[in-house]
């Protein structure tokens, strides 16, 4: 879809840059851009509950996600550890993008700007991610203790169930969806 839009617009220079970036990504990261897109689903969520703040990503294709995770570790871009506690698997991943950021600058000013932005995102060094898999989603937290506490919490509602029942949203065909609930606000 995206590639056809670029072709229709006649942006041959941008298309060439895009193809070079895709090749670079595959060479450096060990997987194709399409693999990454298919691995994650169309839903990125941020939510707060009684335990804390969390992010969630729908897993689109679990086998591809595992392939990408393996490739990141194999190529030295990440380390990945798991711990099993009370029947649940907790993941820790550390991403190291510094060498990749330097290589991105070869693609011109736009990629140099992307590299700068990504450096800010990963705090100029390593970035820790903690998650558990739940109902087809990866639930992320800033610290693993929040994930442990979430498992101990008595009231369990899946994200999909909450979106359907409380927010009246069916996200099966959503490209992008927003949902919020405001409590204890005046109605007038």
N, C-alpha and C positions, 0 to 999 in steps of 0.2 A: 503494500500500500504506500508506504512512505517513499520508496524508491520510484514508484510510478508517478507520484505527485511531482517529484523533482524533475523527472524526465519530461513531463507535460509542460512544466514551467520553463523548460529550455535552459535550466541552470546547469550547463555542462560542467562548469568549473566546480560548483558545489557538489555535483554528483561525483566527480573525480576525487575530490577531497573526502567525501563520504566513503567511497570504495577503498581508498588508501587507509582511512581510519579503521574500517572493518578488518582489513588485512593485518594492520598493526595490532589491533585488539586480539585477533586470533593468534598471532605470532607471540605476543608478549604474555597474554593471559591464559592461553591454552584452550580457549573455547570461542566459538563464533557468537556474534551479537544476537543472532536468531536463537541460539541455545539459551542465552540469558533471558531473552524476552519470553520464550516458551516455558522456562522454568518457573517464573513467578506469574501469578495470576494477575487479573486486572484490578485487584482491590488492595489498596494501601490504607490502613486505618490507624488513627490515633484515638485512644480512649482513656478515660479516667474512671476508676471504680473505687470502692472502699479501701483498696490496698494501695493504689498509686496510679502513676501514669504509665501507659504502655503503647507500643506500636505493634501493628500486625500486618503481615503480608500474606496474601493467599498463595498457596503453593499451586501453580498451574500444572506442572509435570514433575512429580517427585524424583523420577529417575534422572531427568536432566538437572534438577537442582543438586542432587548428590554428585552427578558428574562434574558440575561446575565447582562444587565445594572440594572435591578430590583434586581437580586441576589447579585450583588456587593454592592448595597445600603443596602439591607436587612441584609447582613452579616457584615456590618460595614467597608467594604473595600473601599467605595467611598461615596461621597455625590454628588447629581445631582440636578441642578436647571435649570429652563428654563425661558426665557423671550420672550415675543412676541412683536416685534417692526415692524411696517409697514407691517404686514401680514407675517412676517418670524419668525420662532422659532429659538432662539439662546440658545445653551446649554453650561453649565459650569459643569465640573466634576472635583472633587478633589479625587485623588487616594491616599490611605495610605497603603503602603505595609510593613511597618516596622515589625509588628508581623509575617507576612508571611515569611519575609527574615530570621528571626531567626529560624523558623521551618524548612526551607529548608536545613539547615546544617545537619540535621539528616540523610540525604540521601548520605552522604559521601563528599569527597573532591570536586567532580565535581559540585555538587549542592551548596556547600559552595561558590565555585567560581562564579556560576551563581547568587547566592544571593548577592555577593559583587558587581558584574557587575550591577545588577538591582538596588542596592542601589545608585550606581553612577548615573544611568539613572534617578532615581526619586529624586536625590540630597539629599539623606539620610533622606528624610522626605516626605512631601506631594508634589504632582505634579498636577498642574492645566492644564486642557484641555478645549479649547473653540472650538465649531464647529457648523456648520449649515448643514442641509441635502440639497443636490442639485443634481438632475438628477441621483439618485441612489448612490451617493457618500456622504461621510462625509467629509466636507472641514474643516480642522483644521488650527488654527492660534495661535500665541503666546499670543496675546492679543485680546479681543473681538472687539476693535475699528477697527482692520483690517478687520474683517468680516463685520462690519457695512459699512465701506467704500467700500468694494467690492460690496455690494448690491447697493450702490449709484452710482457706476461707470456705465457710459452710455453704453459702448460696452460690450455685454454679449455673451460669447461663452462657450458652455458646454465643459467639459473636453473630453468627448467621441467624440464630433464633431471636436474639435481641433486635437485630435489624428488621426482621419480619414482623415480630409481635409488637414491639414498642415503637418503632419508627415507621412501620408500614412500608418498608422498602424491600423490593425484590431486586437484588443486585446481580442476578445471573447474566444479564446482558449489558451491564453498566460499563461504560468506559471510564467515567469519573462520577462519583457520588459524594455528597456531603450530608452529614446528619448530626443533629445536636439536640440536646434536651436541656431545658432551663428549669430548674426547680425553685420553688418559693419566690416567683416573680409576680408582680401585680399584673392582673389581666387588663387593666384600663390605664 
